[in-house]
Every structure is written in C-alpha cells, then in structure tokens.
C-alpha cells in the first residue's frame, strides 16, 4: 500500500472531492453547506488516513453519512431538496413523483437507494458505507426498490412510470 503522506492525500482529495461534494449537495440542497461537509469529511480523512482502506470513496461516503446523521440528530431539518444534477430524464414532473415516493420510504431505504442510484456505488461499496455485508445489502436493495416501485405506482398512473429508469 502506498504511503499515506501529503502527496497521497492530495491525489485522493483531487480524485474524490467532486463525488463527496455531490453526495453532500444531494442531501443538503445547499452548495455552501455541502462544501462545509465535504471539507469536514476530508479533515476526518486526513486525521484517520491510516484507517482508510484501499477503496477510499465508500469510506469517505461512510464518513459523510455519519457526519450528516450527527447533524440531523442535532437539528432535525425538513426533507432535503434534490439538485438539478439528480433530476431524472423525465423532467420536473417525474422528479416530483420520485421525491414524493422516496419520501414515503424509511431513511435506511432512502439512503441505500441514493447510494446505488445517485452515487452509483456497487452493492459491495454501498454495503461498506452502510456497515453491513454484501448479501444483506443486496437483499435490502431489492426490497427497497420494490417498495419504491410500489410507492410510485400509488402516487402516479402506471403509464407514466418507467420501471427501472431511476434505480
């Protein structure tokens, strides 16, 4: 494994900062708040650089997730707005349908669907972020997708839902 020195950290930061910032914006809705969170994630990464596994991004998402959870426990904000970059191909109406359906799911289901759908993590990577095994994560993902599909079918006519278009 490469030495975890300043050049290593700079390379990791350059490679992963955009993904961590997008992760934060999608959950916070505010670019400035997302930037603060991303900075906090990388400050934690610098302090704990010896603990970071070979695949850094899932570990960084895990740090971001825990920092967000701590903040949400403290402040209990309203539902997070999605950014334009997260909008599905169908436009604003479909985005609103997805947001409404997603909001009916548990926080755990929402997070798993976001990790796989928005952040495009593999099941193994999402499992690492969530701290569970790959098989458990795959089962949870399958069930969460079923619940999202059912929620969307309840919210909109079946003809307007393109199954599998989002997740």
C-alpha positions, 0 to 999 in steps of 0.5 A: 500500500502506498504511503499515506503522506501529503502527496497521497492525500492530495491525489485522493482529495483531487480524485474524490472531492467532486463525488463527496461534494455531490453526495453532500449537495444531494442531501443538503440542497445547499452548495455552501453547506455541502462544501462545509461537509465535504471539507469536514469529511476530508479533515476526518480523512486526513486525521484517520488516513491510516484507517482508510482502506484501499477503496477510499470513496465508500469510506469517505461516503461512510464518513459523510453519512455519519457526519450528516446523521450527527447533524440531523440528530442535532437539528432535525431539518425538513426533507432535503431538496434534490439538485438539478444534477439528480433530476431524472430524464423525465423532467420536473414532473417525474422528479416530483413523483420520485421525491414524493415516493422516496419520501414515503420510504424509511431513511435506511431505504432512502439512503441505500437507494441514493447510494446505488442510484445517485452515487452509483456505488456497487452493492459491495461499496454501498454495503461498506458505507452502510456497515453491513455485508454484501448479501444483506445489502443486496437483499435490502436493495431489492426490497427497497426498490420494490417498495419504491416501485410500489410507492410510485405506482400509488402516487402516479398512473402506471403509464407514466412510470418507467420501471427501472429508469431511476434505480 
